[in-house]
Amino acid sequence: MNDLTTQEQTRVRAALAFLHARAGTWGALAKALGFKETTLGHIAAGRKNATASLAFRVARFAGVGVDDVLTGRFPDPRCCPHCGHVREQEAAE
């Protein structure tokens, strides 16, 4: 059983992928979040469920509210998942 809906799990995975791109490796991100590297890899690949605990840890590490992670406001849908840059024309909208 999982406390998160399928859609929320998808959003946690998106945030996890964004943070992985910023951290550079699953190992570095796993250490920061307090998870095993293989566990994060399995969650990101959809082989394991994303949990509420992971959502809270992702939010805390990113400096955003857990609601931002669960609703998809983090990472900003307009930003590049690799560098975090928001194109100027999209930022002005």
C-alpha positions as CSV (number, residue, x, y, z in Angstrom):
1,M,0.0,0.0,0.0
2,N,1.2,3.5,-0.8
3,D,0.0,6.9,0.5
4,L,0.6,8.6,-2.9
5,T,-1.6,8.4,-5.9
6,T,-0.1,7.2,-9.2
7,Q,-0.1,10.8,-10.5
8,E,1.7,12.0,-7.3
9,Q,4.3,9.2,-7.7
10,T,4.9,10.3,-11.3
11,R,5.5,13.9,-10.0
12,V,7.9,12.7,-7.3
13,R,9.8,10.8,-10.0
14,A,10.0,13.9,-12.1
15,A,11.4,15.9,-9.2
16,L,13.8,13.0,-8.4
17,A,15.0,13.0,-12.0
18,F,15.6,16.7,-12.0
19,L,17.6,16.5,-8.7
20,H,19.6,13.6,-10.1
21,A,20.5,15.7,-13.1
22,R,21.6,18.5,-10.8
23,A,23.5,16.2,-8.4
24,G,25.2,14.4,-11.2
25,T,25.0,10.9,-9.8
26,W,22.5,8.7,-8.0
27,G,25.1,8.1,-5.3
28,A,25.4,11.8,-4.4
29,L,21.6,12.3,-4.4
30,A,21.0,9.1,-2.4
31,K,23.5,10.3,0.2
32,A,21.8,13.7,0.5
33,L,18.3,12.1,0.7
34,G,19.2,9.3,3.1
35,F,18.3,6.5,0.7
36,K,20.3,3.7,-0.9
37,E,21.5,4.4,-4.5
38,T,19.9,1.3,-5.9
39,T,16.6,2.2,-4.2
40,L,16.5,5.6,-5.8
41,G,17.3,4.0,-9.2
42,H,14.5,1.5,-8.8
43,I,12.0,4.2,-7.8
44,A,13.1,6.5,-10.7
45,A,12.6,3.6,-13.1
46,G,9.2,2.7,-11.8
47,R,10.2,-0.6,-10.3
48,K,9.4,0.6,-6.8
49,N,6.8,3.0,-5.5
50,A,7.6,6.6,-4.7
51,T,6.6,7.1,-1.1
52,A,5.5,10.0,1.0
53,S,8.7,9.8,2.9
54,L,10.7,10.2,-0.3
55,A,8.4,13.1,-1.3
56,F,9.1,14.9,2.0
57,R,12.9,14.3,1.7
58,V,12.9,15.6,-2.0
59,A,11.0,18.7,-1.0
60,R,13.3,19.4,2.0
61,F,16.4,18.9,-0.1
62,A,15.1,21.1,-2.9
63,G,14.0,23.8,-0.5
64,V,10.3,23.7,-1.6
65,G,7.1,22.6,0.0
66,V,6.0,19.0,-0.3
67,D,2.9,20.3,-2.0
68,D,5.0,21.7,-4.7
69,V,6.5,18.3,-5.4
70,L,3.2,16.5,-5.2
71,T,1.3,18.9,-7.5
72,G,4.1,19.2,-10.1
73,R,5.1,22.8,-9.4
74,F,8.6,21.6,-8.6
75,P,10.5,21.4,-10.8
76,D,9.1,24.3,-12.7
77,P,7.6,22.6,-15.9
78,R,9.2,25.4,-18.0
79,C,12.7,24.8,-16.9
80,C,15.4,22.5,-18.4
81,P,15.7,19.3,-16.4
82,H,19.5,19.4,-16.8
83,C,20.5,22.9,-16.0
84,G,17.4,24.5,-14.4
85,H,17.4,27.4,-16.9
86,V,14.0,28.9,-17.8
87,R,13.9,30.3,-21.3
88,E,13.3,34.1,-21.2
89,Q,10.2,34.1,-23.3
90,E,8.6,31.4,-21.1
91,A,9.7,33.2,-17.9
92,A,7.9,36.4,-19.1
93,E,4.6,34.7,-19.6
